[in-house]
Amino acid sequence: MVLFQAPFPPYDPTDELGFSYETVVKRWPVILAGIVDQLHRENHTFHVQAQEDHAQKQALENKITEGKAIIEKISKLKYDMARDHVMEPIPADGELHADFYNTELEALAKSSRNTWFKAPWLYAECYLYRLLRSYFAQSTHWRNFDPFHSQKLDVFTKSGTSIYGIATIMHELEAERSVLESDPEKLKVFFQEMIQMCLWGNATDLSLLTHMSLVDIEKLQSVGKDMQAARKEFIMRDDQEKAWKHISTIKDGRVDFVLDNAGFELFTDLVFADFLVTYTPYVSKVVFHPKLIPWFVSDVTPPDFEETIKSLLDPSFLSSTTSPPPSADQQQHLQQLAGRLKRYVTEGVFSLSVPIETPLGGGSALESLAGFWTTPVPYWDMKTYDPKLWDSLKDSDLVVLKGDLNYRKLTGDIQWPPLTPFDEALGPLAGSFPLLSLRTNKADVAVGLDEEVLKKTEAKDPKWRVNGKFALISFLGKT
């Protein structure tokens, strides 16, 4: 097997000044502590139910016992991580990639890099979420439990102000339909607004935003024209013009979204997709690519996707948590939009890369096109590791890759100099299919930057690589 070898090393946590070190020392322990707290709350609820429901008492007590065992495993994991212990093999739990991760661990052990602070950051972070999944997958009562679900739902319910605002924008767009059909320049303006909405929707990332107030979330999600104009100076690479030039040459094409975060970001992805198929002649089908397991806290799984559509159709879901309460017109606008999204899913205009009813872990969809996304494999090796997925994406007219992790995998999470051309950092993947990366910066790697822009940004904010305030819109066509 011939794999691409980058000319620079990967990021790893040995550099105490790097973001990867901060991740291992601070972010991951907080995430693990949050899971333990959630499991304690779940077990308490089951304990109360067991006292009230004698018919289900034994089953509930068995679930509590399994929950306690999972808590013990996660607590031990947190202890081992803090002390840079050797990373344990992933058990054979009947789900994807255990052997792959363990083979990589064996290879790292040969150079004594199989510990939490010495392993390549991208591998270690992917391994962490796959190991966590194994704890639940090996259980009887917790196999379909997403330890991050309540967090996803909580942030989603706090997004009402932004969601109602976007729904109204889409309602008002209907009045512009005849103008859009006759004026490509007007269509281009809306296309670029949709890209920016989709881009900054990525800022709501639960793996980073561990302590966010409602005001903080609403500020991140602001998508008004004034806010977008102000944010232009924070877009360090802006390929919107290239993306428009490409998509305006398509007729009844297919766009693929490689999804990132559930909740508000998924909503913005759906709205962007809705705009493409409803108001442009360029796109007639959209395929969404979720993760098969709970991943990086807030990533979209098939159950998340299905729940999002249902929640948007429920008038009470957001209205009770939105302040000030939405007007009757706003609620109607959201119902119109949500109804159209559901219709597109029903008709197959929108589809997932796996059946929408796919459970956590993959179920019968294990050998699907979704498995690749929960490996640590850089995308430049996609053709080698998953030729079926690569062949499928080759048929797409545009692949939109959302978020920071997809960007890290596009570039291999390698210590590329920031002036490295984008296509060079993609290795053999470059030119395989047209791709558009929409990413707010939350990790060190960044490429394809202009020297003057880089200098100005570094002088303005030394944390530009990781604080989520800056962004990259990177497009590369098919060769």
NUNU-554457 format. One record per residue (C-alpha): z, x, y; residue in one letter. Coordinates in steps of 0.001 Angstrom, whole numbers, plus 500000, padded with zeros to 6 digits. Each point is the difference from the previous one (the first is absolute). Layout:
REM NUNU-554457
ZXYA ...
***
This chain:
REM NUNU-554457
500000500000500000M 498820501558503265V 502142499033502980L 499591500794503673F 502192502848501261Q 500897499856503678A 500150503299501884P 503497499250501355F 503319499125498286P 501471496480499822P 502946498903502092Y 503349500383498250D 503656499580501017P 500849503724500028T 499308500132503736D 503185498677501587E 498147499340503253L 497366497847498281G 499939496230499618F 499964500317496197S 503436501674500084Y 501353497216502195E 498548497482497553T 501832501443496983V 503265500533501884V 500147496757501995K 497323497371499329R 499998499879496210W 503814499780499658P 500002497102502484V 497292498228497995I 501888500506496725L 503265498814501557A 498182496877501187G 498834499211496454I 503530500427498662V 501353497649502668D 497321497446499187Q 500798500139496284L 503708499543500706H 499172496877502030R 497742498667497256E 502678500588497368N 502608498242502125H 497709496974500280T 499479499950496227F 503758500304499444H 500635496914502136V 497249498117498171Q 501464500985496626A 503333498431500956Q 498262496738500913E 497300499766497318D 501515500375496549H 496670499376498265A 498509503078501652Q 503175502068500063K 499079502418497207Q 496506500667501351A 501380500579503487L 502686502342498696E 497348501965498110N 498007500306503215K 503100501177501871I 500619502645497327T 496426501269500311E 500318499979503778G 503102502178499813K 498172502447497727A 497133500268502490I 502506500581502822I 501504502873498016E 496574501577499475K 499099499769503685I 503387501384501046S 499516502969497678K 496480500490501376L 501369500087503547K 502641502552498937Y 497424502232498253D 497586499825502917M 502586501181502520A 500779503029497813R 496375500974499331D 500326499379496271H 497084500082497578V 497894496816500088M 500330498121496715E 496999498876497907P 498948496382500460I 500807498000496841P 497227498371497965A 500469496508501427D 496645498483499071G 498564500270503493E 497467502301501600L 500143503723500706H 503290501065498384A 498171502685497992D 498053501098503075F 503129500502502098Y 501765501802497163N 497072502357499440T 500102500892503684E 503752500568499737L 499468502424497123E 497433501910502054A 502383500195502976L 502804501212497715A 497999503133499171K 500419501126503603S 503507498501500399S 498667497356502398R 501175496979498015N 502996499252502234T 500340497568502891W 499817502606502774F 497325502194498430K 497400497578498660A 496978499161502178P 501057497180502280W 497163497609499119L 500656500361496271Y 503770499658500376A 499784496876502128E 497563498270497627C 502108501105497020Y 503111498501501617L 498520496499500178Y 498519500231496499R 503397501118498640L 501730497123501783L 497508497599498447R 500851501335496534S 503646498960500440Y 498931496383500479F 497072500071497557A 502302501031497133Q 502267497012500564S 499736496499498579T 501136497982503012H 498838502131502943W 496377500797499074R 498580497750502727N 502577500931502637F 498744501696503159D 502988501858501514P 498259500017503390F 498958496349500100H 502842498779502207S 499280502759502551Q 496318499121500103K 500781496327500442L 502623500620502676D 497632502007502206V 497205497504499399F 502179497110501184T 500786501989503174K 496295500327500797S 499456496401501082G 499354500671503682T 497195502435499230S 498548497882497180I 499837496842502121Y 498416502022502819G 497286501355497729I 499362496551498512A 499414498660503510T 497585502845500748I 498037499113496847M 499995496324501025H 498639500882503431E 497364502186498371L 498389496860498577E 498969499004503511A 498190503332500305E 498003499580496786R 496653499231501658S 500467502902502425V 500872502381497187L 496944498969498011E 497693500732502926S 501721503037501527D 500666502977497689P 501788501863502796E 502532497176500297K 500430500089496219L 500578503738500208K 502878499492502454V 501744497611497625F 499327502294497062F 501766502847501777Q 502930497733500910E 500295499077496325M 500042503671499005I 502803500710502460Q 501992496979498824M 499586501202496422C 500848503579500984L 503237499287501828W 501041497435497409G 500534503089497846N 502914501025502231A 502277497520498215T 500859502235497042D 503259499227498179L 500265503445498434S 500496501340503533L 501439497066501940L 503384499810498317T 501827498678503079H 497720497807502109M 501033497135502235S 497863496927500609L 499090501321503448V 498931503350498526D 497776498289497445I 498366497714502563E 499315502983502246K 498275501856497163L 497925496940499193Q 498799499250503544S 496244499618499867V 499140498702503456G 497114501557501914K 502299501704502493D 502046501564497206M 496844501123498217Q 498645501591503141A 503271501867500502A 499901501210496414R 496536501531500247K 501478503266501217E 502004500146496763F 496893499820497783I 499351503693499388M 496750499467498111R 497967496903500786D 496977499243497816D 499744496330500970Q 496484500535501356E 498864501626496734K 501560497221497951A 498273497332502081W 496650501759499812K 500309500048496219H 501199496454499413I 497455498465502352S 497241501235497662T 501398498003497030I 498878496509498989K 502224497801497786D 501824503108498819G 503224500741498163R 503051501597501597V 502957501366497998D 503520500294501419F 502259502540498271V 503230498343501076L 503179501537501324D 502980497922501192N 500776496388499133A 501091497470502606G 498656500371503515F 497578502826499192E 498468498025497136L 499673497074502393F 498018502168502431T 497807501197497108D 499296496393499060L 499175499130503609V 497621502950500306F 498330498916496764A 499848496419501279D 498289501178503172F 497413501963498029L 498974497145497724V 500434497112502451T 498569501377503219Y 497561502734499026T 496816499977497881P 500904503402498573Y 502574499145497329V 500126497218497405S 502574501337497515K 503283501912500292V 501887501660497127V 503674500905500471F 501595502798497960H 503780499579499413P 502516502118498071K 501114498925496528L 503638501030500505I 502480500007502912P 498804503015501950W 501213501880503070F 502324497077500808V 497571497680501763S 496599500372498330D 498137496862498944V 500224498881496368T 498066497012498547P 503116497774500271P 500346501042503674D 496381499062500691F 500367496563498418E 503329499365501724E 498581500950503415T 497308497319499866I 502505497379498810K 502511500958502701S 497455499729502794L 499115496505498773L 503676498931500129D 500690498631503521P 503709500770499687S 499630503622498870F 499667501602503430L 500812497181502402S 503730500051499174S 500349503742500697T 497740500311503048T 501566500108503453S 499020498217502113P 498812497428497436P 496207499674499689P 498243497151501766S 498233497279498067A 496671501606500944D 501113503385498702Q 501089498499496696Q 496668498199499706Q 498089503215500709H 501876501811497231L 499419497154497567Q 496274500113500755Q 499877503736499433L 502156499924496854A 497931497149498583G 496823502024500486R 501565503065498351L 501027497901496992K 496513498491499769R 498427503453500010Y 502309501060497160V 499198496830498027T 496258500410500507E 500023503714499133G 498949501127503474V 503317501865499967F 501131501476496702S 502453502513498602L 498890502872497809S 502210498390497317V 500685496319499258P 502218498589502729I 502577498865497417E 500454503581498703T 503745500713499544P 501787503185501005L 499070502812497651G 496480498703499485G 500407497807496922G 496583499464498431S 498430501714503041A 501362503445499058L 496533501454499502E 498760498580503283S 498631501589503152L 503508499895501546A 501760502651497918G 498675503018501882F 501865499145503195W 503419500712498445T 499182503538498933T 500560503098502175P 496340500998499492V 498160500982503210P 497047497715500586Y 497595502931499847W 500603499965496217D 499423496228499654M 496636500418498262K 501626502212497355T 503171497967499403Y 498667496472500485D 496175499899499836P 500019496173499701K 501815499618503328L 497746502599501614W 496892498193498729D 501339496703501318S 500711501368503468L 496559501596500099K 498625496445500069D 502090499100503040S 498434499924503459D 503284501160501556L 503358501049498537V 502883499556502454V 502967502167499013L 503186498863501668K 503017502036500934G 501636503352499700D 500168500446496220L 496300499261499577N 499314502603502676Y 502222502541498267R 498135499407496753K 496613500154501727L 500873503471501249T 502131501030496999G 503086500318502222D 498869503576500563I 501014502241502891Q 496546499801501543W 499661501370503541P 499676496900502215P 496565501087501261L 498619499898496437T 497033497570499901P 500878496674498381F 497232500240497404D 501128503496498968E 503565498772499393A 498687497231497727L 498501502530497600G 497620498544497377P 500807496421501044L 498173500486503313A 496818497925500074G 500753498058496787S 500245496725501935F 500408498985503648P 503685500131500848L 502199499128502942L 503563501341500088S 502420498140502293L 503231501938500202R 503024500284502272T 501409503513499611N 503133500098497825K 499482503275498128A 498993503540500895D 496377500151498872V 497360499260502648A 496384501152500156V 496808499494501956G 501692500384503372L 498519501169503266D 501582503206501311E 500565498665503505E 501528496745498719V 502233501998497661L 501303502229502795K 500764497055502292K 501746498075497255T 502131502924498844E 501127500563503597A 500819496312500412K 501793499392496683D 500820502740497453P 500731497276497411K 496490498532500196W 499351500629496304R 502841497876498650V 501491497511502473N 497410497226499581G 499100499937503714K 496621501662499545F 497058498944497890A 496684501041498489L 496899497861499527I 497803502091497700S 496575498923498740F 497650501776497623L 496712498591498743G 498326500207496606K 497607502838499295T 
***
